[in-house]
Amino acid sequence: MKNFKSVFVLTAVLFALVSLTGMASAQEFSVGMTVQDLSNQIWAATATELEELVEADGGEFTAVDCKSNAAQQVSQIENFIASGVDVMIVHPAEKNAVEEPLKRAMEQGIKVYSWDEKLENSDMNWVIDNYELGRMIGRHAAEWINEKLGGETQVGVLTYPQIQILKQRGDGIVDAINEYAPDAEIVAKSSAINPVEGIAKTETFLQQYPDMKVIAAIGGGGAVGANEAVKAAGKLTDDFGIFAADATDQELEAMVNNEANRMSVLITGDAEKMASVIYGYIQKLLNDEEVPQNVYRELIPVTQENVDQYYNGQE
């Protein structure tokens, strides 16, 4: 009888172990993410936070950088299809280039999450009204010009027309400055999506236009570089202003230190918040739950007046 009980208990234990192993296997999943540029702080930090969330649930996460090259991104998408990922997060470098490979991905049962672009071949698009975001940046720049500079100054714009949605953002900046500070003069435009480009382009601005007092940028990467260039050139004064989007830690730290970064639009939240929102939708996609096709992100202007709500200093 004892032997029978022992065998029964052992069998039960083995069955439980097999069941638990099966449950773990069922929970395993893989997520592939292709990003425009991982030298951009907010995008890179969000990818890092996503990796932690996915791996904490037993999944595998891979993020790759296409360096804003559409052909390279298509190749990365093809690699994700070949590896059989369950979900693909795509931050398109060029909308039309990714539609066809993403169609093939969906035909193979891969869930597609588009970050920052309205795609036809996706399960969900997490998007921004980029023209209105640009206008928000431009309005804050115009208010600074009117309040600090008597309505007149030379303005530089760091845009990025290589990517359509960022071109829309740049157009919004220009239109709002022209509308709300009509006596200001936009004397220079150039492309900058990361700090290295922001430094180089701002150095050129300031050499050509030493009286420039305002720079408006489509993103935090260029804005961080612009701030460093302004300081290095000895141009940091109480009336010099840089206005942008992303509200990266570097931008917010500069605000706290009363440097040239005066306003940046926080989009959804910090990297941790963004990753949490993205992962919440990924879980819904994995569970075949219904999600909206287009979800618009919240836009929150951060200035010296409210920066303490969004920046807690370096760890």
PADOVO-632701 format. One record per residue (C-alpha): x, y, z. Coordinates in steps of 0.001 Angstrom, whole numbers, plus 500000, padded with zeros to 6 digits. Layout:
# PADOVO-632701
XYZ ...
# end
This chain:
# PADOVO-632701
500000500000500000 502867502352500871 504502501591497529 501235502368495750 500930505705497543 504533506567496732 504023505817493073 500797507851493091 502483510854494731 505474510669492377 503185510476489363 501195513461490592 504360515477491120 505655514601487670 502306515491486126 502335518851487906 505863519570486700 504956518700483124 501856520905483378 503863523820484727 506459523370481981 503684523380479410 502241526567480875 505631528262480762 506100527235477149 502656528546476281 503604531907477767 506811532237475772 506656534776472967 508984536948470937 508872540616470043 510970542266467352 511343546023467163 512899548137464413 513524551786465333 514459554769463177 517484555767465253 518618554322468597 520973557241469140 517798559173469985 517578559019473777 513813558643474174 513557555883471566 516520553986472983 515300554300476566 511824553086475591 513351550051473865 515325549248477027 512220549525479206 510260547329476783 512969544681476895 512663544495480677 508864544149480526 508918541455477841 511664539406479479 509970539650482883 507036537781481329 509267535109479809 509384536572476326 512271537388474017 512863540930472813 515105542209470027 515480545883469062 517402546947465967 518345550358464575 517714551056460877 519541554426461084 516596556053459252 517391553904456204 514225552471454647 516012549666452756 517781548563455916 514486548590457806 512818546407455177 515669543928455573 515175543958459346 511451543296458917 512229540372456599 514604538973459221 511907539207461887 509468537394459587 512029534644458965 512702534251462691 508985533901463384 508429536654465937 504945536876467411 504787540672467456 506641543273465429 506946546894466567 507824549081463596 508934552711463855 508850553425460110 511658555275458409 509523555461455267 505854554508455295 505496553202451741 508625551056451991 507352548964454913 503751548346453813 504444545339451562 506755543395453925 504383544080456813 501502542716454737 503468539478454399 504139539480458128 500441539767458923 499610537008456437 501912534766458471 500080535615461691 502541538152463077 500935541012464980 502122544425463780 502281547499466015 503141550742464232 504836553436466292 504334556992464969 502860556203461554 499397555362460199 499937552158458261 497401550096456348 499166546820457105 499173546910460888 497006545754463749 497397549067465541 498885552509464897 500160554491467913 500371557949466439 500806561681466920 499134564544465112 502568565747464058 501466568987462444 499651570031465620 502648568960467709 504820571191465532 502398574059466019 502572573552469796 506374573844469652 506107576890467387 503522578627469591 505736578315472656 508707579620470679 506566582550469477 505432583350473025 509088583465474103 509948585745471188 507107588115472059 507729588154475807 511539588102475933 512629589585472622 510037592197471772 508598590049469003 511720590190466828 514658587799466493 516402585436464120 515178581846464404 516762578541463426 514681575401462843 516043571875463249 513668569760461204 513933566330459535 512126566288456173 513619562901455271 510763561358457291 507285562529456284 505792562730459771 508757564808460958 508418567049457937 504817567650459041 506081568515462511 508630570927461053 505942572541458888 503807573070461984 506702574775463778 507298577180460904 503609577985460409 503028578727464109 506076580978464446 505058582898461347 501505583240462671 502163584124466303 505460586030465966 505175587561462492 508065589972463004 510522587180463807 512587585888460909 513281582199460295 516740582538458796 517974578921458796 516659575369458580 518585572124458739 518126568430459536 518953567051462974 517543564000464699 520226563250467299 522574565262469558 525593564953467244 523648566465464352 522100569032466681 525520570272467785 526916570490464254 523888572223462740 523554574702465603 527242575592465407 526660576492461748 523522578496462609 525359580556465213 528363581172462990 526176582428460148 523666584274462335 525354585434465559 522223587375466586 520034584235466572 518164583854469879 515667581036469254 515965577492467932 512954575241467415 513557571520466932 511342568620465905 512813566379468621 514833566124471789 517913564714470090 518518567853468060 517489570069470976 520015568497473344 522766569041470779 521603572600470194 521849573379473908 525406572064474052 526390574143471019 524833577288472493 526788576832475720 530030576084473897 529627579215471773 529137581385474862 525640582299473657 523687581110476708 521758584123477959 518472584551479801 516697585355476546 518033582463474417 515428579732473961 515322576219472498 511894574609471978 511294571000470995 509493567722471651 510265564483473548 511132566028476949 514166563783477352 516018563665480656 518765565812479149 516296568494478065 514566568547481444 517864568670483309 518830571675481184 515555573376482136 516222572763485813 519717574249485354 518288577318483551 520063576470480299 518733577157476805 516119574356476677 512959576272477672 510117573970476587 509727570460475274 506521568554474598 506249565316476542 504540562766474299 502581560224476371 505165560269479173 508730559248479941 510333556103478548 508968553944481359 505417555199480772 505732554798477003 507002551242477327 504185550406479724 501562551708477291 503119549909474315 503419546649476232 499822546860477397 498683546930473781 501121544166472827 499556541932475458 496126542639473999 497380541774470509 498923538527471747 495614537612473373 493687538482470198 491786541203472024 490235544027470026 492267547233469910 491603550536468091 493266550877464700 494549554364465551 495427555584469043 496515559220469379 499088560062472010 498797562763474678 500865565952474234 502099567693477418 504179570895477224 506929570877479877 508509574184480919 510482575487483877 507155576105485612 506083572442485674 509343570544485059 509460569273488660 506392567149487900 508258565249485203 511910565234486211 513290563730489400 516992564164488706 519578561540487892 519543558274489816 
# end
